[in-house]
Every structure is written in C-alpha cells, then in structure tokens.
Amino acid sequence: MSKYSLFLCVMLIGLVGAAVSGEKKRPVSTYSIVARDPETGQLGVAVQSNWFSVGSIVSWAESGVGAVATQSFVEPAYGPLGLALMRAGKTAPEALKALLAIDPHPEVRQVAMVDAQGNVAVHTGEKCIVYAGHVQGEGFSCQANLMLKETVPQAMAEAFKKTKGDLADRLMAALEAAQAEGGDIRGKQSAAILVVSGKKSGTPWNERIVDIRVDDHPEPLKEIKRLLHLQKVYNYANHGDELMTQGKVDEAMQAYSKAMQLVPDNLEMTFWPAVTLASIGRVEEALPLFRKVFSRDKNWMELVKRLPKSDLLPDDPKLIEKILSVGKQ
C-alpha cells in the first residue's frame, strides 16, 4: 500500500470516531445480501425491511471497489467509510475490522462487506434483536435481524447459489427466499437493489447497472421485481442507442427488439426503433411499428411531425406523410 493510501486509511479510521456517535439509534430491522459476481465482477447489495426508505441508509456500492450493507441499530457511516477504506486498498475484512474497532456500540451493529476481489466480511453484534444471524458463501454474505425465523439467512444463501441469471436476478431471488421464510417479524415496507460494474470506466453514470428503490409499498418485493424487469428493458434500449452511434445498425435493432419483446405494450419501446429505421432509409420495416403505436395513441402522430426539426427524422414531407398514413388506415 502507498504512503498516501495508508495515511488515508488512518484519517478515515479517525473520522469514523466522530461519525459514529455514542447513541445506539433506532433499529433498522431487515435482511440483506452483499455479493460479487465472479464472471462479470459486478458488485451488488439488496435489502428489504419494515422501515421507510431502507435503501437510502443500508445499501452502498462503488464500481471496482465493493459493496456494503449496514443495518440493525444502523450506523450509516459504515457505508461510505467502508468503501473509502476498500478504495484505499483495504480488503473487506480489514475495512470492517478497522471500523468495528472504533465503534462505541459494535454489539448492536450488523454489517456486511464484499470487495472487488470477492473477499467477504460480516459482523452480527450479540445485542442485535433476535432472530439475528448471517451466512457467508463464496463472494457473498446474507444477514438478517429481527426475523420471524432464524432460518432466513440460510434460505437466502441457498436461493442465491441456486438461481441462474445475472447478479440482480440472484439478489432478487435471495430477497424473495427471505420473505418466503417469514421475513421481518413486523412485516414489510421498503426494499432496494443496487448493482455496479466490476471495473471503473471513467464515466460513473454508466457504472450503476441497477439502482432501484421502493421506499414505501404494501408489497415492496413485487414492486422491486416489476421495476427490475423495466430496468432490463431500458438497458436494452440504451444499449441499442449506443450501438447506433457506433454505426452497428443490425446489432442495435437486435437490442431494440429484445426491449420490445420484454414490454410489448410499451409504446416508447416500439416508437423509437421505428424512428431509427425510418431515419436510415429502412422505411418499410418501420411502418408496421408506427402502425402499432398510432393505433393505440394518435398523439404519437403529432410527435412524428415535430422530429425533423430536431434531426431525428429527415426533413422530407413525403416521408413524413407516408409514416402518418399508416395511422389513418
């Protein structure tokens, strides 16, 4: 580790003394999972609780650095400071050990961390409200407190290991398994899933692959799952746009098609691929898509008229009329 990194670690450990107050604070009773995908390197954290806006204080992640879940009598400082220590070169176990060492109330904390190399660390204080516990596995940790049953963390771990798909899908499965096992003894209110890329890209806005929060809902997991489905749709659409800018038209249309297949009733996902096709001269392929949109909502016809001014369609009256004609049939 460089002298600068070591100095930073020392400074952060000092700062946490001010960040973690002598107050124990209220319990954010919850279940969560932190994990790293060994194939993609993606890092993620997912959580549900019978507490308003749980994702705003429990879940933390940074591309190429790690992920943190801080809960029970929650101390949010474990999130940003844990990430800062891992960013400076500490492993997840080293970062968690350092922060616990200067916490005046480690006995009521429940914290889990995973770093970019897949090292995992977790702590469940002896004063966390039962049932409380955790289960670690290769590259992941499941933890819970104030659960109806003590079997919740194990159920989460098994679901995570058995589920196929990307990291977000596996995190979702872990949350659903926890709820199926009884979940929070008090009920359910909010949930969150955060997944970041395994490596920094220089464009932080592209590094958050999934960032979904449901702050208050009677069925937060069902809502999270619905939004996760939409997230995938828009990821395909955005990827299609990126491919178009690279001149990879056929590949872009494949991405657009996947988005349309996932949400066939979403007019947005049908309209813009149609515009793309028409703008590059593949009008006959675009017309059936325009027809589908116009048959559902005529306002999209008015939008077509406005697009040439923004260079999204050629300034060609005959082309515009041909497009609009499918909405008049």
VOPAGU-2260 file (C-alpha; in pm, 1 decimal, decimal comma):
REM VOPAGU-2260
SITE   aa  ch    i         X         Y         Z
SITE  MET   A    0       0,0       0,0       0,0
SITE  SER   A    1     129,2     350,2     -81,6
SITE  LYS   A    2     205,1     603,3     192,8
SITE  TYR   A    3     -89,4     808,6      70,3
SITE  SER   A    4    -328,2     513,5      94,9
SITE  LEU   A    5    -204,2     429,4     442,8
SITE  PHE   A    6    -246,2     791,7     550,4
SITE  LEU   A    7    -597,6     795,8     408,5
SITE  CYS   A    8    -689,2     481,0     598,5
SITE  VAL   A    9    -562,5     628,1     923,5
SITE  MET   A   10    -754,9     950,0     863,2
SITE  LEU   A   11   -1076,2     763,5     787,4
SITE  ILE   A   12   -1046,4     549,1    1095,7
SITE  GLY   A   13   -1010,0     870,2    1294,2
SITE  LEU   A   14   -1306,2    1032,0    1122,7
SITE  VAL   A   15   -1537,0     743,1    1195,6
SITE  GLY   A   16   -1498,9     817,7    1566,7
SITE  ALA   A   17   -1683,6    1140,6    1500,1
SITE  ALA   A   18   -1924,4     980,4    1255,8
SITE  VAL   A   19   -2042,7     703,2    1486,6
SITE  SER   A   20   -2197,4     877,5    1782,6
SITE  GLY   A   21   -2247,8     738,3    2127,8
SITE  GLU   A   22   -2617,6     695,2    2052,1
SITE  LYS   A   23   -2733,5     349,1    1951,4
SITE  LYS   A   24   -3009,9     492,9    1727,5
SITE  ARG   A   25   -3322,4     307,6    1624,2
SITE  PRO   A   26   -3304,5     -41,1    1476,4
SITE  VAL   A   27   -3348,3     -81,7    1103,6
SITE  SER   A   28   -3452,7    -445,1    1127,9
SITE  THR   A   29   -3402,1    -605,1     794,6
SITE  TYR   A   30   -3248,2    -871,9     577,5
SITE  SER   A   31   -2988,1    -805,1     312,4
SITE  ILE   A   32   -2725,4    -959,1      87,3
SITE  VAL   A   33   -2393,2    -828,0     -47,0
SITE  ALA   A   34   -2230,8   -1012,9    -335,8
SITE  ARG   A   35   -1979,2   -1013,1    -619,6
SITE  ASP   A   36   -2043,6   -1192,9    -948,5
SITE  PRO   A   37   -1727,6   -1393,3   -1030,1
SITE  GLU   A   38   -1795,7   -1385,9   -1406,6
SITE  THR   A   39   -1867,0   -1015,6   -1458,0
SITE  GLY   A   40   -1707,3    -872,3   -1145,9
SITE  GLN   A   41   -2029,6    -684,4   -1074,5
SITE  LEU   A   42   -2085,7    -584,8    -711,9
SITE  GLY   A   43   -2425,4    -558,1    -550,9
SITE  VAL   A   44   -2635,4    -521,5    -240,3
SITE  ALA   A   45   -3007,1    -586,3    -191,3
SITE  VAL   A   46   -3227,2    -526,3     110,6
SITE  GLN   A   47   -3584,1    -533,2     240,7
SITE  SER   A   48   -3726,4    -405,8     568,7
SITE  ASN   A   49   -4036,9    -295,8     752,7
SITE  TRP   A   50   -3883,7      52,3     763,1
SITE  PHE   A   51   -3931,0     352,0     537,8
SITE  SER   A   52   -3670,1     405,7     262,9
SITE  VAL   A   53   -3434,7     130,6     379,8
SITE  GLY   A   54   -3220,8     154,3      66,3
SITE  SER   A   55   -3117,3     510,7     147,5
SITE  ILE   A   56   -2918,7     406,5     456,6
SITE  VAL   A   57   -2845,4      32,4     433,3
SITE  SER   A   58   -2712,5     -22,0      79,4
SITE  TRP   A   59   -2381,4     114,8     -52,9
SITE  ALA   A   60   -2171,1      12,4    -352,7
SITE  GLU   A   61   -1896,5     155,0    -574,3
SITE  SER   A   62   -1773,7      21,9    -904,8
SITE  GLY   A   63   -1438,7    -153,8    -880,4
SITE  VAL   A   64   -1435,2    -110,7    -501,7
SITE  GLY   A   65   -1700,4    -305,3    -313,1
SITE  ALA   A   66   -2046,7    -320,5    -157,8
SITE  VAL   A   67   -2166,5    -264,7     198,1
SITE  ALA   A   68   -2487,3    -334,8     391,2
SITE  THR   A   69   -2515,8    -162,8     730,7
SITE  GLN   A   70   -2822,1    -240,3     943,8
SITE  SER   A   71   -2967,9    -337,9    1284,3
SITE  PHE   A   72   -2910,4     -30,8    1510,0
SITE  VAL   A   73   -2783,4     115,1    1188,3
SITE  GLU   A   74   -2475,5     334,5    1160,5
SITE  PRO   A   75   -2477,0     470,0     801,4
SITE  ALA   A   76   -2109,5     573,7     828,0
SITE  TYR   A   77   -2007,1     212,8     773,0
SITE  GLY   A   78   -2118,5     255,8     411,3
SITE  PRO   A   79   -1911,4     546,8     280,4
SITE  LEU   A   80   -1619,9     483,4     516,4
SITE  GLY   A   81   -1611,0     112,6     437,2
SITE  LEU   A   82   -1597,7     193,8      67,2
SITE  ALA   A   83   -1328,6     455,3     125,1
SITE  LEU   A   84   -1110,5     204,4     309,1
SITE  MET   A   85   -1153,4     -56,4      35,4
SITE  ARG   A   86   -1084,2     206,9    -228,5
SITE  ALA   A   87    -758,7     280,9     -46,0
SITE  GLY   A   88    -652,3     -83,4     -66,6
SITE  LYS   A   89    -800,0    -249,2     240,7
SITE  THR   A   90    -975,6    -583,3     195,4
SITE  ALA   A   91   -1335,1    -615,3     312,6
SITE  PRO   A   92   -1227,5    -798,6     632,4
SITE  GLU   A   93    -962,9    -534,8     706,2
SITE  ALA   A   94   -1204,9    -248,0     646,3
SITE  LEU   A   95   -1477,4    -395,1     865,2
SITE  LYS   A   96   -1231,8    -480,0    1144,8
SITE  ALA   A   97   -1095,7    -124,6    1145,2
SITE  LEU   A   98   -1440,0      33,6    1168,0
SITE  LEU   A   99   -1568,0    -202,8    1434,8
SITE  ALA   A  100   -1260,2    -131,1    1645,0
SITE  ILE   A  101   -1355,9     232,3    1698,8
SITE  ASP   A  102   -1736,8     190,1    1707,5
SITE  PRO   A  103   -1866,3     256,8    2060,4
SITE  HIS   A  104   -2153,2      13,2    2006,0
SITE  PRO   A  105   -2041,7    -279,2    1785,0
SITE  GLU   A  106   -2268,2    -508,9    1985,2
SITE  VAL   A  107   -2580,2    -367,7    1815,2
SITE  ARG   A  108   -2443,4    -339,0    1460,8
SITE  GLN   A  109   -2492,7    -577,4    1172,8
SITE  VAL   A  110   -2263,3    -501,3     879,2
SITE  ALA   A  111   -2150,4    -695,6     572,8
SITE  MET   A  112   -1892,9    -604,5     308,2
SITE  VAL   A  113   -1759,0    -755,5     -12,8
SITE  ASP   A  114   -1464,0    -611,5    -204,5
SITE  ALA   A  115   -1375,5    -614,4    -574,5
SITE  GLN   A  116   -1168,7    -931,1    -529,5
SITE  GLY   A  117   -1460,1   -1118,7    -372,4
SITE  ASN   A  118   -1334,7   -1108,3     -13,6
SITE  VAL   A  119   -1627,0   -1107,7     229,0
SITE  ALA   A  120   -1663,9    -986,2     587,9
SITE  VAL   A  121   -1970,0    -978,0     813,8
SITE  HIS   A  122   -2045,0    -888,5    1174,1
SITE  THR   A  123   -2361,3    -955,1    1374,6
SITE  GLY   A  124   -2341,0    -796,4    1720,0
SITE  GLU   A  125   -2455,5   -1000,0    2017,9
SITE  LYS   A  126   -2720,2    -739,0    2104,7
SITE  CYS   A  127   -2890,4    -740,4    1762,6
SITE  ILE   A  128   -3259,0    -825,4    1805,9
SITE  VAL   A  129   -3328,1   -1195,0    1753,6
SITE  TYR   A  130   -3363,5   -1377,3    1540,1
SITE  ALA   A  131   -3037,7   -1233,2    1406,8
SITE  GLY   A  132   -2757,0   -1402,4    1218,2
SITE  HIS   A  133   -2565,6   -1434,8     894,1
SITE  VAL   A  134   -2447,0   -1692,4     642,6
SITE  GLN   A  135   -2136,9   -1640,7     427,0
SITE  GLY   A  136   -2050,2   -1807,1      98,9
SITE  GLU   A  137   -1800,4   -1762,4    -180,0
SITE  GLY   A  138   -1820,7   -1396,5    -275,8
SITE  PHE   A  139   -2139,5   -1320,6     -80,5
SITE  SER   A  140   -2294,0   -1275,5     263,5
SITE  CYS   A  141   -2657,8   -1290,8     374,0
SITE  GLN   A  142   -2756,7   -1128,8     703,4
SITE  ALA   A  143   -3078,2   -1059,2     893,4
SITE  ASN   A  144   -3207,5    -935,3    1226,1
SITE  LEU   A  145   -3547,9    -928,1    1397,7
SITE  MET   A  146   -3664,9   -1211,1    1175,0
SITE  LEU   A  147   -3969,2   -1429,0    1230,7
SITE  LYS   A  148   -3747,0   -1737,6    1193,0
SITE  GLU   A  149   -3375,6   -1795,9    1240,5
SITE  THR   A  150   -3363,0   -1982,6     906,9
SITE  VAL   A  151   -3386,9   -1666,4     694,0
SITE  PRO   A  152   -3013,3   -1612,5     617,4
SITE  GLN   A  153   -2965,3   -1977,3     516,3
SITE  ALA   A  154   -3270,4   -1963,0     288,2
SITE  MET   A  155   -3129,0   -1652,7     123,8
SITE  ALA   A  156   -2789,8   -1814,9      71,5
SITE  GLU   A  157   -2939,2   -2125,8     -85,9
SITE  ALA   A  158   -3155,8   -1922,0    -322,7
SITE  PHE   A  159   -2862,5   -1705,2    -425,9
SITE  LYS   A  160   -2642,5   -2006,8    -501,7
SITE  LYS   A  161   -2910,9   -2196,6    -695,6
SITE  THR   A  162   -3053,5   -1913,1    -904,6
SITE  LYS   A  163   -2935,4   -1867,2   -1263,8
SITE  GLY   A  164   -2907,6   -1531,0   -1432,3
SITE  ASP   A  165   -2726,2   -1206,8   -1372,6
SITE  LEU   A  166   -2633,0   -1068,8   -1032,0
SITE  ALA   A  167   -2951,6    -863,4    -998,0
SITE  ASP   A  168   -3166,5   -1172,8   -1062,4
SITE  ARG   A  169   -2977,9   -1367,3    -796,3
SITE  LEU   A  170   -3005,2   -1085,2    -543,8
SITE  MET   A  171   -3377,6   -1069,3    -612,7
SITE  ALA   A  172   -3410,1   -1443,0    -554,5
SITE  ALA   A  173   -3237,1   -1409,2    -217,7
SITE  LEU   A  174   -3481,7   -1139,7    -106,7
SITE  GLU   A  175   -3780,0   -1345,8    -217,1
SITE  ALA   A  176   -3648,1   -1650,7     -31,8
SITE  ALA   A  177   -3617,1   -1445,9     287,0
SITE  GLN   A  178   -3974,3   -1326,0     261,8
SITE  ALA   A  179   -4099,2   -1676,5     186,3
SITE  GLU   A  180   -3926,8   -1789,5     507,2
SITE  GLY   A  181   -4119,0   -1530,8     709,4
SITE  GLY   A  182   -3900,6   -1222,5     675,3
SITE  ASP   A  183   -3916,1    -933,6     920,0
SITE  ILE   A  184   -4136,1   -1026,6    1216,4
SITE  ARG   A  185   -4315,6    -689,2    1187,2
SITE  GLY   A  186   -4394,7    -703,1     816,6
SITE  LYS   A  187   -4261,3    -525,6     508,1
SITE  GLN   A  188   -4244,8    -171,1     374,9
SITE  SER   A  189   -3942,0     -91,6     158,9
SITE  ALA   A  190   -3670,6    -257,2     -49,9
SITE  ALA   A  191   -3375,0    -175,3    -273,4
SITE  ILE   A  192   -3133,1    -334,7    -520,2
SITE  LEU   A  193   -2804,6    -171,9    -618,9
SITE  VAL   A  194   -2561,8    -328,6    -869,7
SITE  VAL   A  195   -2247,0    -162,1   -1003,0
SITE  SER   A  196   -1990,8    -268,4   -1261,3
SITE  GLY   A  197   -1680,1    -459,4   -1161,4
SITE  LYS   A  198   -1438,7    -203,4   -1304,3
SITE  LYS   A  199   -1432,0     172,8   -1317,2
SITE  SER   A  200   -1499,4     314,8   -1660,0
SITE  GLY   A  201   -1422,5     682,1   -1617,4
SITE  THR   A  202   -1793,4     752,5   -1665,4
SITE  PRO   A  203   -1955,5     693,5   -1325,2
SITE  TRP   A  204   -2306,3     743,0   -1464,1
SITE  ASN   A  205   -2258,1     425,9   -1668,2
SITE  GLU   A  206   -2129,1     220,0   -1376,9
SITE  ARG   A  207   -2462,8     182,5   -1195,5
SITE  ILE   A  208   -2623,7    -111,0   -1371,3
SITE  VAL   A  209   -2924,3    -136,2   -1140,3
SITE  ASP   A  210   -3026,7     125,5    -885,7
SITE  ILE   A  211   -3384,9      68,8    -774,3
SITE  ARG   A  212   -3554,4     170,5    -452,0
SITE  VAL   A  213   -3908,4     122,7    -330,1
SITE  ASP   A  214   -3941,2     343,8     -24,4
SITE  ASP   A  215   -4299,5     268,1      81,4
SITE  HIS   A  216   -4518,7      -5,6     -63,0
SITE  PRO   A  217   -4751,9    -278,8      71,0
SITE  GLU   A  218   -4562,2    -533,3    -142,4
SITE  PRO   A  219   -4211,4    -391,2    -184,4
SITE  LEU   A  220   -4056,6    -705,5    -333,1
SITE  LYS   A  221   -4323,4    -740,2    -600,0
SITE  GLU   A  222   -4271,6    -374,9    -690,1
SITE  ILE   A  223   -3892,8    -411,3    -694,4
SITE  LYS   A  224   -3923,9    -713,6    -924,0
SITE  ARG   A  225   -4152,1    -519,6   -1161,3
SITE  LEU   A  226   -3907,5    -229,5   -1171,5
SITE  LEU   A  227   -3612,8    -464,5   -1220,2
SITE  HIS   A  228   -3788,8    -602,4   -1528,5
SITE  LEU   A  229   -3829,2    -247,2   -1662,0
SITE  GLN   A  230   -3465,7    -171,4   -1582,2
SITE  LYS   A  231   -3359,6    -454,7   -1811,8
SITE  VAL   A  232   -3588,0    -323,2   -2083,9
SITE  TYR   A  233   -3436,5      22,5   -2073,4
SITE  ASN   A  234   -3086,1    -121,9   -2052,2
SITE  TYR   A  235   -3151,1    -296,0   -2385,4
SITE  ALA   A  236   -3290,5      25,6   -2532,6
SITE  ASN   A  237   -2994,4     231,4   -2413,2
SITE  HIS   A  238   -2753,1     -29,1   -2546,5
SITE  GLY   A  239   -2931,4      -7,1   -2880,9
SITE  ASP   A  240   -2874,8     367,6   -2884,2
SITE  GLU   A  241   -2504,9     316,2   -2811,6
SITE  LEU   A  242   -2475,4      67,5   -3097,2
SITE  MET   A  243   -2648,8     309,2   -3333,8
SITE  THR   A  244   -2394,2     579,4   -3254,6
SITE  GLN   A  245   -2125,2     326,7   -3349,3
SITE  GLY   A  246   -2297,2     256,1   -3679,9
SITE  LYS   A  247   -2387,8    -101,0   -3580,1
SITE  VAL   A  248   -2743,4     -84,4   -3707,8
SITE  ASP   A  249   -2830,4    -454,1   -3715,1
SITE  GLU   A  250   -2692,6    -511,4   -3365,9
SITE  ALA   A  251   -2880,4    -206,5   -3243,5
SITE  MET   A  252   -3204,7    -338,1   -3385,7
SITE  GLN   A  253   -3147,2    -669,3   -3208,1
SITE  ALA   A  254   -3116,9    -481,9   -2878,0
SITE  TYR   A  255   -3428,5    -276,6   -2956,5
SITE  SER   A  256   -3617,0    -594,7   -3045,6
SITE  LYS   A  257   -3532,1    -750,7   -2708,7
SITE  ALA   A  258   -3670,7    -442,8   -2536,3
SITE  MET   A  259   -3991,4    -460,3   -2741,8
SITE  GLN   A  260   -4032,5    -830,2   -2665,3
SITE  LEU   A  261   -4000,0    -773,1   -2291,6
SITE  VAL   A  262   -4267,3    -499,8   -2284,0
SITE  PRO   A  263   -4485,4    -540,5   -2594,1
SITE  ASP   A  264   -4739,7    -287,3   -2465,7
SITE  ASN   A  265   -4485,1     -12,8   -2402,1
SITE  LEU   A  266   -4528,7     227,8   -2693,7
SITE  GLU   A  267   -4199,5     404,8   -2620,5
SITE  MET   A  268   -4004,4      84,8   -2688,5
SITE  THR   A  269   -4179,1      45,2   -3025,3
SITE  PHE   A  270   -4185,8     406,3   -3143,5
SITE  TRP   A  271   -3818,3     495,2   -3121,5
SITE  PRO   A  272   -3690,3     186,3   -3306,4
SITE  ALA   A  273   -3940,1     277,2   -3578,1
SITE  VAL   A  274   -3797,0     628,2   -3591,5
SITE  THR   A  275   -3446,0     485,6   -3610,3
SITE  LEU   A  276   -3534,9     258,7   -3902,3
SITE  ALA   A  277   -3710,6     537,9   -4090,7
SITE  SER   A  278   -3420,4     777,2   -4038,0
SITE  ILE   A  279   -3174,4     537,5   -4205,1
SITE  GLY   A  280   -3397,8     460,4   -4502,8
SITE  ARG   A  281   -3549,0     131,0   -4385,1
SITE  VAL   A  282   -3898,0     275,7   -4402,9
SITE  GLU   A  283   -4086,5     -42,2   -4493,3
SITE  GLU   A  284   -3954,4    -209,7   -4179,0
SITE  ALA   A  285   -4057,9      92,0   -3973,1
SITE  LEU   A  286   -4416,8     124,4   -4094,5
SITE  PRO   A  287   -4565,1    -176,5   -3906,6
SITE  LEU   A  288   -4412,0     -44,3   -3586,9
SITE  PHE   A  289   -4553,9     302,9   -3644,2
SITE  ARG   A  290   -4893,7     146,0   -3721,1
SITE  LYS   A  291   -4892,3     -38,0   -3389,0
SITE  VAL   A  292   -4814,7     281,0   -3198,1
SITE  PHE   A  293   -5060,8     504,4   -3383,2
SITE  SER   A  294   -5343,9     253,3   -3338,2
SITE  ARG   A  295   -5303,4     286,9   -2962,7
SITE  ASP   A  296   -5244,1     660,6   -2932,6
SITE  LYS   A  297   -5276,4     925,7   -3204,5
SITE  ASN   A  298   -5061,0    1173,5   -3012,8
SITE  TRP   A  299   -4756,0     990,5   -3142,4
SITE  MET   A  300   -4853,5    1102,4   -3493,6
SITE  GLU   A  301   -4818,8    1462,8   -3382,9
SITE  LEU   A  302   -4478,5    1380,2   -3235,8
SITE  VAL   A  303   -4361,4    1244,6   -3572,9
SITE  LYS   A  304   -4430,2    1586,1   -3730,1
SITE  ARG   A  305   -4200,8    1752,8   -3477,0
SITE  LEU   A  306   -3900,0    1522,4   -3515,0
SITE  PRO   A  307   -3747,8    1662,0   -3839,6
SITE  LYS   A  308   -3674,1    1992,4   -3665,1
SITE  SER   A  309   -3458,1    1800,2   -3415,2
SITE  ASP   A  310   -3292,1    1598,1   -3694,1
SITE  LEU   A  311   -3444,7    1274,8   -3563,6
SITE  LEU   A  312   -3621,7    1221,9   -3897,2
SITE  PRO   A  313   -3529,7    1357,1   -4242,1
SITE  ASP   A  314   -3693,7    1685,3   -4336,3
SITE  ASP   A  315   -3884,3    1508,8   -4613,6
SITE  PRO   A  316   -4259,2    1584,6   -4636,1
SITE  LYS   A  317   -4323,3    1275,8   -4847,7
SITE  LEU   A  318   -4156,8    1051,7   -4590,6
SITE  ILE   A  319   -4349,8    1210,9   -4303,8
SITE  GLU   A  320   -4676,8    1173,0   -4491,9
SITE  LYS   A  321   -4601,9     807,7   -4566,8
SITE  ILE   A  322   -4537,5     742,3   -4197,7
SITE  LEU   A  323   -4852,1     926,4   -4089,5
SITE  SER   A  324   -5063,7     746,3   -4350,0
SITE  VAL   A  325   -5044,6     419,4   -4154,5
SITE  GLY   A  326   -5224,1     592,1   -3870,1
SITE  LYS   A  327   -5511,2     694,6   -4096,1
SITE  GLN   A  328   -5589,4     349,2   -4227,3
